[in-house]
Amino acid sequence: MADHGYVHKLKAGRPGSPILFVLHGTGGDENQFFGFGAELLPDATIVSPRGDVSEHGAARFFRRTGEGVYDMADLARATGKMANFVKTLAAEHEASEIIGLGYSNGANILANVLIEEGVFDKAVLMHPLIPFRPKDNPGLPGRKILVTAGERDPICPPPLTQALADYFKAQKAELDLEWHSGGHDIRQDEVAAIGRFLRK
């Protein structure tokens, strides 16, 4: 099987069904959300790529120079690569809809693909961190986005989460925002919100 640039796991879905890309956090791999994706959308094609950057042995989708400090040139490289990967596989599987779900670093690359190129019809951003003001994208109106976050997240400060949510609203995307009382952990009410969002 061609890797299209990323080592990945794939479960082919029913013809004419959506394709769901699940993107792990720092130190995760293609197994982290693969089963979760299949549970969420049993008929969909599930694709789970492994990040192609190693940070002291931990897989990531783009480089950073410190906590919350992004290597912007590598983010641009990774964004273009991910967008092409998604478009190629969606076309191969004749997907009815392109959906993304990412956690932490996976949410960050997913968010930046949305910001730069759109691509996804629906996206779940779990604990994203975009520490810069994104550019306007006239292709975002009507795209459905769920952001989930912790009110005490030390890695993704709530004001930056809110700023990203406000950005997507300003671009006229259809945005849902789900907070829980914890930190960078994934909680059950967050999982329930994701299920509701994808069934809508």
VEXRONU-995320 format. One line per field, with one value per residue: residue number from 1; residue in three letters; x, y, z of N, C-alpha, C, O, CB in turn. Coordinates in steps of 0.2 Angstrom, whole numbers. Glycine has a CB too. Example, Ala and Ser with C-alpha at 12.3 -4.5 7.8 and 13.67 -1.06 7.14 Angstrom:
// residues 2
seq (1, 2)
type (ALA, SER)
n.xx (66, 64)
n.yy (-28, -11)
n.zz (39, 35)
ca.xx (62, 68)
ca.yy (-22, -5)
ca.zz (39, 36)
c.xx (66, 64)
c.yy (-16, 0)
c.zz (39, 39)
o.xx (71, 67)
o.yy (-17, 6)
o.zz (42, 40)
cb.xx (57, 70)
cb.yy (-22, -3)
cb.zz (45, 29)
END
This chain:
// residues 200
seq (1, 2, 3, 4, 5, 6, 7, 8, 9, 10, 11, 12, 13, 14, 15, 16, 17, 18, 19, 20, 21, 22, 23, 24, 25, 26, 27, 28, 29, 30, 31, 32, 33, 34, 35, 36, 37, 38, 39, 40, 41, 42, 43, 44, 45, 46, 47, 48, 49, 50, 51, 52, 53, 54, 55, 56, 57, 58, 59, 60, 61, 62, 63, 64, 65, 66, 67, 68, 69, 70, 71, 72, 73, 74, 75, 76, 77, 78, 79, 80, 81, 82, 83, 84, 85, 86, 87, 88, 89, 90, 91, 92, 93, 94, 95, 96, 97, 98, 99, 100, 101, 102, 103, 104, 105, 106, 107, 108, 109, 110, 111, 112, 113, 114, 115, 116, 117, 118, 119, 120, 121, 122, 123, 124, 125, 126, 127, 128, 129, 130, 131, 132, 133, 134, 135, 136, 137, 138, 139, 140, 141, 142, 143, 144, 145, 146, 147, 148, 149, 150, 151, 152, 153, 154, 155, 156, 157, 158, 159, 160, 161, 162, 163, 164, 165, 166, 167, 168, 169, 170, 171, 172, 173, 174, 175, 176, 177, 178, 179, 180, 181, 182, 183, 184, 185, 186, 187, 188, 189, 190, 191, 192, 193, 194, 195, 196, 197, 198, 199, 200)
type (MET, ALA, ASP, HIS, GLY, TYR, VAL, HIS, LYS, LEU, LYS, ALA, GLY, ARG, PRO, GLY, SER, PRO, ILE, LEU, PHE, VAL, LEU, HIS, GLY, THR, GLY, GLY, ASP, GLU, ASN, GLN, PHE, PHE, GLY, PHE, GLY, ALA, GLU, LEU, LEU, PRO, ASP, ALA, THR, ILE, VAL, SER, PRO, ARG, GLY, ASP, VAL, SER, GLU, HIS, GLY, ALA, ALA, ARG, PHE, PHE, ARG, ARG, THR, GLY, GLU, GLY, VAL, TYR, ASP, MET, ALA, ASP, LEU, ALA, ARG, ALA, THR, GLY, LYS, MET, ALA, ASN, PHE, VAL, LYS, THR, LEU, ALA, ALA, GLU, HIS, GLU, ALA, SER, GLU, ILE, ILE, GLY, LEU, GLY, TYR, SER, ASN, GLY, ALA, ASN, ILE, LEU, ALA, ASN, VAL, LEU, ILE, GLU, GLU, GLY, VAL, PHE, ASP, LYS, ALA, VAL, LEU, MET, HIS, PRO, LEU, ILE, PRO, PHE, ARG, PRO, LYS, ASP, ASN, PRO, GLY, LEU, PRO, GLY, ARG, LYS, ILE, LEU, VAL, THR, ALA, GLY, GLU, ARG, ASP, PRO, ILE, CYS, PRO, PRO, PRO, LEU, THR, GLN, ALA, LEU, ALA, ASP, TYR, PHE, LYS, ALA, GLN, LYS, ALA, GLU, LEU, ASP, LEU, GLU, TRP, HIS, SER, GLY, GLY, HIS, ASP, ILE, ARG, GLN, ASP, GLU, VAL, ALA, ALA, ILE, GLY, ARG, PHE, LEU, ARG, LYS)
n.xx (4, 3, 11, 9, 16, 15, 18, 4, -11, -26, -43, -54, -70, -88, -93, -95, -96, -91, -74, -63, -50, -39, -29, -14, -8, 7, 20, 11, 5, 0, -9, -16, -29, -36, -45, -54, -59, -65, -75, -83, -87, -93, -96, -87, -72, -57, -43, -27, -13, 5, 15, 28, 39, 52, 53, 65, 62, 49, 34, 28, 19, 24, 39, 45, 52, 51, 41, 25, 30, 32, 40, 39, 42, 43, 30, 23, 28, 23, 9, 6, 10, 1, -12, -11, -10, -22, -32, -28, -31, -44, -50, -46, -54, -66, -74, -88, -88, -76, -68, -60, -51, -42, -30, -22, -5, -9, -22, -17, -10, -21, -30, -22, -21, -35, -35, -26, -30, -42, -50, -56, -72, -79, -72, -64, -57, -47, -41, -33, -19, -15, -4, -4, -10, -21, -22, -36, -48, -57, -63, -69, -83, -97, -91, -90, -85, -79, -72, -64, -59, -49, -53, -42, -31, -13, -5, -12, -17, -33, -37, -31, -37, -50, -48, -45, -57, -65, -59, -63, -77, -77, -74, -85, -87, -96, -97, -94, -91, -84, -81, -72, -69, -56, -38, -26, -31, -42, -59, -74, -86, -82, -79, -92, -98, -91, -96, -110, -108, -103, -113, -123)
n.yy (-6, 11, 24, 37, 48, 47, 36, 25, 19, 11, 9, 3, 10, 9, 11, 27, 33, 44, 50, 49, 57, 54, 61, 60, 65, 73, 62, 51, 39, 31, 22, 28, 35, 27, 16, 23, 32, 23, 18, 29, 33, 20, 16, 23, 27, 25, 34, 35, 44, 43, 55, 64, 69, 69, 72, 71, 57, 57, 56, 69, 81, 92, 103, 111, 125, 126, 124, 128, 136, 138, 131, 140, 139, 125, 121, 126, 118, 105, 108, 109, 96, 88, 92, 88, 74, 71, 76, 67, 54, 55, 57, 45, 36, 40, 49, 54, 65, 74, 72, 78, 73, 78, 78, 89, 91, 85, 91, 104, 104, 100, 111, 121, 117, 119, 133, 137, 130, 125, 112, 101, 96, 94, 96, 91, 98, 95, 101, 112, 122, 137, 149, 161, 175, 169, 170, 177, 166, 164, 153, 146, 148, 140, 128, 115, 115, 108, 113, 107, 109, 111, 120, 122, 120, 118, 118, 122, 137, 144, 157, 158, 147, 152, 163, 156, 150, 161, 166, 156, 158, 171, 169, 164, 150, 136, 134, 125, 125, 116, 115, 108, 105, 102, 99, 96, 84, 71, 70, 62, 69, 77, 67, 63, 75, 75, 64, 68, 79, 73, 66, 74)
n.zz (0, -4, 4, 3, 9, 23, 36, 39, 46, 39, 37, 26, 21, 19, 2, -4, 8, 22, 24, 38, 46, 58, 70, 80, 96, 102, 104, 103, 91, 75, 81, 91, 90, 81, 84, 91, 81, 72, 80, 82, 69, 61, 47, 40, 30, 39, 42, 49, 51, 55, 64, 55, 61, 73, 90, 101, 100, 101, 91, 80, 71, 66, 68, 83, 92, 106, 120, 115, 105, 88, 74, 61, 47, 46, 50, 39, 29, 33, 34, 20, 16, 23, 19, 5, 7, 13, 3, -8, -3, 0, -12, -18, -11, -15, -6, 3, 11, 20, 35, 49, 64, 78, 91, 102, 97, 85, 83, 81, 68, 60, 62, 56, 43, 40, 41, 31, 20, 20, 15, 25, 28, 40, 56, 71, 84, 97, 111, 104, 100, 93, 92, 86, 76, 64, 46, 36, 29, 15, 11, 22, 27, 32, 35, 47, 63, 78, 94, 107, 125, 140, 155, 163, 156, 155, 144, 133, 134, 140, 135, 122, 116, 115, 107, 95, 93, 91, 80, 70, 70, 66, 53, 48, 49, 55, 72, 86, 104, 117, 133, 147, 165, 167, 163, 151, 148, 141, 142, 148, 145, 135, 125, 123, 117, 105, 99, 98, 89, 77, 73, 70)
ca.xx (0, 7, 10, 7, 20, 15, 16, -2, -16, -32, -49, -58, -77, -93, -92, -99, -96, -86, -67, -61, -43, -38, -22, -12, -4, 15, 22, 7, 6, -6, -14, -19, -36, -38, -51, -59, -62, -69, -81, -87, -91, -92, -96, -82, -65, -53, -35, -23, -6, 10, 19, 34, 45, 53, 56, 68, 59, 41, 32, 24, 17, 29, 44, 44, 58, 50, 33, 21, 34, 32, 45, 34, 44, 41, 23, 21, 29, 19, 2, 5, 10, -5, -17, -11, -11, -30, -35, -27, -34, -51, -51, -45, -59, -72, -77, -94, -87, -69, -69, -54, -51, -35, -29, -15, -2, -14, -27, -14, -9, -28, -32, -18, -24, -41, -34, -23, -32, -49, -50, -60, -79, -80, -66, -64, -50, -46, -35, -28, -15, -13, -1, -3, -16, -22, -25, -42, -49, -64, -66, -72, -90, -101, -88, -92, -79, -80, -66, -65, -54, -49, -52, -36, -25, -7, -2, -16, -21, -40, -38, -29, -42, -56, -46, -45, -64, -67, -57, -67, -83, -77, -73, -92, -88, -101, -92, -96, -85, -85, -76, -72, -66, -49, -33, -25, -34, -48, -64, -80, -91, -79, -80, -99, -99, -88, -101, -115, -106, -102, -120, -127)
ca.yy (0, 17, 28, 44, 52, 46, 29, 26, 14, 13, 4, 6, 10, 8, 15, 33, 35, 49, 48, 52, 57, 55, 64, 59, 71, 72, 55, 46, 36, 29, 18, 32, 36, 23, 12, 28, 34, 17, 18, 35, 32, 13, 15, 28, 25, 28, 35, 37, 44, 44, 61, 62, 73, 66, 76, 67, 51, 57, 58, 75, 83, 98, 105, 117, 127, 126, 123, 133, 140, 134, 132, 142, 136, 118, 121, 127, 112, 100, 109, 107, 89, 85, 94, 84, 68, 71, 76, 61, 48, 56, 56, 38, 32, 43, 50, 59, 70, 74, 74, 77, 74, 79, 80, 92, 92, 83, 97, 110, 103, 100, 118, 125, 115, 123, 140, 138, 127, 122, 104, 97, 98, 94, 95, 91, 100, 93, 105, 115, 128, 141, 154, 167, 177, 166, 174, 176, 161, 165, 146, 143, 148, 134, 122, 113, 114, 108, 114, 105, 111, 111, 127, 123, 117, 122, 118, 127, 142, 145, 163, 156, 143, 156, 167, 152, 149, 167, 167, 152, 161, 177, 166, 161, 143, 134, 132, 122, 125, 112, 116, 104, 109, 100, 102, 94, 77, 70, 68, 59, 74, 79, 62, 63, 80, 73, 59, 72, 83, 69, 63, 80)
ca.zz (0, -5, 11, 2, 13, 30, 38, 42, 46, 36, 37, 21, 23, 14, -4, -4, 15, 23, 26, 44, 47, 65, 71, 87, 99, 103, 107, 100, 84, 71, 85, 97, 89, 76, 86, 92, 75, 69, 84, 80, 62, 59, 40, 36, 29, 44, 41, 55, 50, 61, 62, 52, 64, 80, 95, 106, 100, 101, 85, 80, 64, 63, 73, 87, 95, 113, 122, 112, 100, 82, 68, 56, 41, 46, 50, 32, 25, 36, 32, 13, 15, 26, 14, -1, 9, 14, -3, -12, 0, 0, -19, -20, -8, -17, 0, 2, 16, 23, 42, 53, 72, 80, 98, 104, 91, 79, 82, 78, 61, 57, 62, 51, 36, 39, 41, 25, 13, 21, 14, 29, 28, 47, 60, 78, 87, 104, 114, 100, 101, 88, 96, 81, 73, 58, 41, 34, 23, 12, 10, 28, 28, 32, 37, 54, 68, 86, 98, 114, 128, 147, 158, 167, 152, 155, 137, 128, 138, 138, 131, 115, 113, 114, 101, 89, 92, 88, 73, 65, 70, 61, 46, 46, 50, 60, 77, 93, 108, 122, 139, 153, 170, 168, 159, 144, 147, 137, 147, 145, 142, 128, 120, 121, 113, 99, 96, 96, 84, 71, 72, 68)
c.xx (4, 6, 8, 10, 20, 14, 9, -6, -23, -37, -53, -66, -81, -92, -97, -100, -91, -79, -65, -54, -42, -30, -20, -9, 3, 16, 17, 9, -1, -11, -18, -27, -39, -45, -56, -63, -67, -76, -86, -91, -89, -92, -90, -76, -61, -46, -32, -15, -1, 14, 25, 40, 46, 56, 58, 64, 52, 39, 27, 23, 21, 33, 42, 51, 57, 43, 29, 24, 35, 37, 40, 35, 42, 34, 20, 22, 24, 11, 1, 5, 4, -11, -17, -12, -19, -33, -34, -31, -42, -54, -51, -51, -66, -77, -83, -92, -80, -70, -62, -55, -44, -35, -22, -11, -5, -19, -23, -13, -16, -30, -28, -20, -30, -40, -31, -26, -40, -49, -55, -67, -81, -73, -68, -57, -50, -40, -30, -25, -12, -10, 0, -10, -17, -24, -32, -43, -56, -67, -69, -79, -94, -98, -89, -86, -82, -73, -68, -58, -55, -49, -46, -30, -19, -4, -6, -20, -28, -41, -36, -34, -48, -54, -47, -53, -67, -65, -61, -74, -83, -76, -80, -92, -93, -97, -96, -90, -87, -79, -77, -68, -58, -44, -32, -27, -40, -53, -70, -85, -88, -80, -88, -101, -96, -93, -107, -114, -106, -109, -125, -129)
c.yy (6, 21, 35, 49, 51, 38, 30, 20, 16, 7, 7, 5, 8, 13, 21, 36, 41, 46, 52, 51, 58, 56, 64, 66, 69, 66, 50, 43, 34, 25, 22, 33, 32, 19, 17, 31, 29, 17, 24, 35, 25, 12, 19, 24, 29, 28, 38, 38, 45, 51, 60, 66, 69, 71, 72, 60, 51, 60, 64, 76, 88, 100, 111, 118, 127, 125, 129, 138, 136, 136, 133, 139, 128, 117, 122, 121, 106, 101, 107, 100, 86, 86, 89, 77, 67, 71, 70, 55, 49, 55, 48, 34, 35, 45, 55, 65, 69, 77, 73, 77, 73, 81, 83, 94, 90, 88, 103, 110, 103, 107, 122, 123, 118, 130, 141, 136, 125, 115, 100, 100, 99, 93, 95, 92, 100, 96, 108, 121, 132, 148, 160, 169, 174, 171, 172, 171, 162, 158, 143, 143, 142, 127, 121, 111, 113, 108, 111, 107, 111, 118, 128, 120, 121, 123, 122, 132, 144, 152, 162, 151, 147, 160, 163, 151, 155, 168, 163, 155, 167, 175, 163, 154, 142, 131, 130, 122, 121, 113, 110, 107, 107, 103, 99, 87, 77, 67, 66, 63, 77, 74, 62, 69, 79, 69, 63, 76, 79, 66, 68, 80)
c.zz (0, 2, 10, 6, 20, 31, 41, 42, 43, 36, 32, 23, 18, 8, -3, 3, 16, 24, 32, 45, 55, 67, 78, 89, 100, 107, 106, 94, 81, 75, 90, 96, 84, 78, 88, 86, 72, 74, 83, 74, 59, 51, 36, 35, 35, 42, 47, 53, 56, 59, 60, 55, 71, 84, 101, 106, 100, 94, 85, 72, 61, 69, 77, 90, 103, 114, 119, 107, 94, 77, 62, 49, 40, 46, 43, 28, 27, 34, 24, 12, 17, 21, 8, 1, 10, 7, -8, -9, -1, -8, -21, -17, -10, -11, -1, 6, 19, 30, 45, 61, 74, 88, 99, 98, 84, 78, 79, 71, 57, 57, 57, 44, 35, 38, 34, 19, 14, 21, 18, 29, 36, 51, 68, 81, 94, 107, 109, 103, 95, 91, 91, 79, 66, 52, 39, 29, 21, 11, 16, 29, 27, 34, 45, 58, 75, 89, 105, 118, 136, 150, 161, 163, 152, 149, 132, 132, 136, 134, 123, 112, 111, 108, 95, 88, 89, 81, 68, 65, 65, 54, 43, 46, 55, 66, 83, 97, 115, 127, 144, 158, 171, 164, 152, 143, 143, 142, 144, 142, 135, 123, 118, 116, 106, 95, 93, 89, 77, 69, 69, 60)
o.xx (9, 0, 6, 8, 25, 10, 8, -4, -24, -35, -56, -68, -79, -91, -103, -104, -87, -79, -66, -51, -45, -26, -23, -7, 5, 13, 18, 14, -6, -17, -23, -30, -45, -50, -62, -69, -72, -81, -92, -97, -85, -88, -89, -74, -62, -43, -34, -12, -4, 16, 28, 46, 41, 61, 54, 63, 48, 41, 23, 27, 22, 32, 38, 55, 62, 39, 30, 21, 39, 39, 37, 31, 39, 31, 15, 17, 21, 8, -4, 1, 1, -15, -22, -16, -22, -38, -39, -34, -45, -59, -55, -53, -71, -83, -82, -95, -78, -71, -58, -59, -40, -39, -17, -14, -5, -21, -27, -14, -16, -33, -31, -20, -31, -43, -32, -26, -42, -48, -59, -68, -85, -69, -71, -53, -53, -34, -24, -27, -8, -14, 5, -14, -13, -27, -34, -38, -60, -73, -71, -81, -93, -101, -90, -83, -85, -68, -73, -53, -60, -44, -44, -26, -19, 1, -2, -26, -29, -44, -39, -35, -51, -58, -49, -55, -71, -69, -63, -77, -87, -78, -80, -96, -95, -95, -101, -85, -92, -74, -83, -64, -55, -44, -37, -26, -44, -52, -71, -88, -92, -82, -89, -105, -99, -95, -110, -118, -108, -109, -130, -132)
o.yy (7, 21, 39, 55, 54, 35, 34, 15, 22, 2, 12, 0, 6, 19, 20, 40, 42, 40, 58, 45, 63, 52, 67, 70, 63, 65, 44, 44, 37, 24, 20, 32, 33, 20, 16, 31, 31, 15, 23, 37, 24, 8, 18, 19, 35, 23, 43, 33, 48, 52, 55, 66, 67, 74, 70, 57, 46, 65, 65, 73, 89, 98, 115, 114, 128, 125, 135, 143, 131, 142, 129, 137, 126, 112, 118, 119, 103, 96, 104, 97, 81, 82, 87, 73, 62, 67, 68, 52, 44, 52, 46, 29, 33, 43, 60, 70, 63, 83, 68, 81, 69, 85, 81, 98, 94, 89, 106, 114, 106, 109, 126, 127, 121, 133, 146, 139, 123, 112, 97, 106, 103, 89, 100, 89, 104, 94, 106, 124, 129, 152, 164, 165, 176, 176, 167, 170, 160, 158, 137, 139, 138, 122, 126, 107, 117, 105, 114, 107, 110, 122, 134, 117, 127, 127, 126, 130, 145, 152, 165, 152, 146, 162, 165, 151, 155, 171, 165, 155, 168, 179, 161, 151, 146, 125, 134, 121, 123, 110, 108, 112, 109, 109, 100, 84, 82, 62, 67, 62, 78, 75, 61, 68, 81, 70, 62, 77, 82, 65, 66, 84)
o.zz (4, 5, 14, 7, 24, 27, 45, 39, 43, 35, 32, 26, 12, 9, -1, 4, 12, 25, 32, 45, 57, 64, 82, 86, 98, 112, 108, 91, 83, 73, 92, 101, 82, 74, 86, 86, 69, 71, 83, 74, 55, 49, 30, 38, 36, 40, 49, 53, 61, 53, 62, 52, 74, 82, 105, 112, 99, 92, 89, 68, 55, 75, 75, 91, 107, 109, 122, 105, 94, 77, 59, 45, 35, 43, 41, 24, 22, 32, 23, 8, 14, 20, 6, -3, 7, 6, -11, -13, -2, -9, -24, -20, -7, -11, -5, 5, 20, 31, 43, 63, 72, 90, 96, 93, 79, 72, 75, 67, 52, 52, 54, 40, 29, 33, 31, 14, 9, 26, 15, 29, 38, 48, 70, 79, 98, 105, 110, 107, 92, 92, 92, 79, 61, 54, 41, 24, 24, 9, 15, 33, 22, 35, 49, 56, 77, 87, 108, 116, 138, 147, 163, 166, 150, 148, 128, 134, 130, 129, 119, 106, 106, 104, 90, 82, 84, 77, 63, 59, 61, 50, 38, 43, 60, 66, 86, 95, 118, 126, 145, 157, 176, 162, 148, 138, 143, 145, 138, 137, 131, 117, 112, 112, 101, 89, 88, 85, 72, 63, 66, 58)
cb.xx (-5, 5, 17, -1, 18, 9, 21, -6, -18, -30, -52, -57, -78, -100, -94, -106, -96, -88, -62, -65, -39, -40, -21, -7, -7, 18, 22, -1, 11, -4, -10, -16, -37, -33, -49, -56, -57, -66, -79, -82, -88, -97, -103, -81, -62, -54, -34, -24, -5, 15, 19, 34, 43, 59, 50, 67, 61, 39, 28, 28, 10, 25, 51, 38, 60, 52, 32, 18, 41, 25, 50, 33, 51, 45, 20, 24, 36, 19, 1, 11, 16, -6, -17, -4, -8, -32, -33, -19, -32, -53, -46, -39, -58, -76, -72, -100, -92, -64, -74, -49, -55, -31, -29, -11, 5, -17, -30, -7, -5, -33, -31, -11, -25, -46, -29, -16, -28, -54, -43, -58, -84, -85, -61, -67, -49, -46, -32, -32, -9, -18, 5, 2, -17, -26, -20, -46, -47, -64, -61, -68, -93, -104, -80, -98, -74, -83, -64, -66, -53, -44, -58, -37, -28, -3, -2, -21, -17, -44, -34, -22, -44, -57, -39, -42, -68, -65, -49, -67, -85, -70, -68, -94, -81, -107, -88, -100, -83, -87, -76, -70, -70, -49, -26, -17, -35, -47, -66, -83, -92, -71, -78, -103, -95, -81, -103, -117, -99, -97, -123, -125)
cb.yy (0, 21, 27, 45, 59, 50, 26, 31, 12, 14, 3, 1, 17, 8, 12, 31, 29, 53, 49, 49, 62, 48, 71, 53, 72, 78, 56, 49, 29, 26, 12, 38, 44, 18, 8, 34, 36, 11, 18, 42, 38, 9, 17, 34, 27, 24, 39, 33, 50, 38, 65, 64, 80, 60, 82, 70, 46, 62, 52, 81, 84, 104, 106, 116, 133, 133, 122, 137, 143, 134, 126, 149, 137, 114, 126, 133, 109, 100, 117, 110, 86, 88, 101, 84, 66, 77, 82, 60, 47, 64, 59, 35, 32, 39, 53, 56, 71, 78, 70, 83, 68, 84, 74, 88, 89, 76, 98, 111, 97, 96, 121, 124, 107, 122, 142, 135, 121, 125, 102, 97, 93, 89, 100, 84, 108, 85, 100, 117, 127, 142, 152, 165, 185, 160, 173, 182, 154, 169, 142, 145, 154, 133, 122, 107, 120, 101, 121, 97, 119, 107, 128, 120, 116, 119, 111, 122, 149, 146, 169, 153, 137, 161, 169, 145, 147, 173, 164, 145, 164, 181, 161, 164, 140, 129, 138, 115, 132, 105, 123, 97, 107, 92, 100, 94, 74, 65, 74, 54, 80, 80, 55, 64, 87, 70, 54, 77, 87, 64, 59, 87)
cb.zz (6, -11, 15, 2, 11, 33, 43, 38, 54, 28, 44, 14, 26, 17, -10, -7, 20, 30, 20, 50, 43, 69, 68, 87, 106, 106, 115, 100, 85, 65, 88, 98, 88, 74, 92, 96, 70, 69, 92, 80, 57, 62, 37, 40, 22, 51, 34, 61, 45, 62, 69, 45, 65, 79, 97, 113, 105, 107, 81, 83, 63, 61, 69, 93, 93, 116, 129, 117, 103, 79, 67, 56, 39, 52, 55, 29, 27, 43, 33, 9, 19, 33, 12, -4, 16, 19, -7, -11, 7, 2, -24, -16, -1, -22, 5, 5, 21, 18, 45, 51, 75, 76, 102, 109, 91, 80, 89, 82, 59, 62, 69, 53, 36, 45, 46, 25, 12, 15, 16, 36, 25, 49, 58, 81, 85, 105, 119, 93, 106, 82, 99, 76, 72, 58, 34, 32, 26, 6, 7, 33, 24, 25, 36, 54, 67, 88, 98, 115, 126, 150, 162, 174, 145, 160, 135, 124, 139, 144, 133, 115, 119, 120, 102, 90, 98, 93, 72, 68, 77, 63, 45, 40, 52, 57, 79, 93, 110, 120, 142, 152, 177, 167, 163, 143, 154, 131, 152, 150, 147, 129, 123, 128, 116, 99, 101, 101, 85, 72, 78, 70)
END
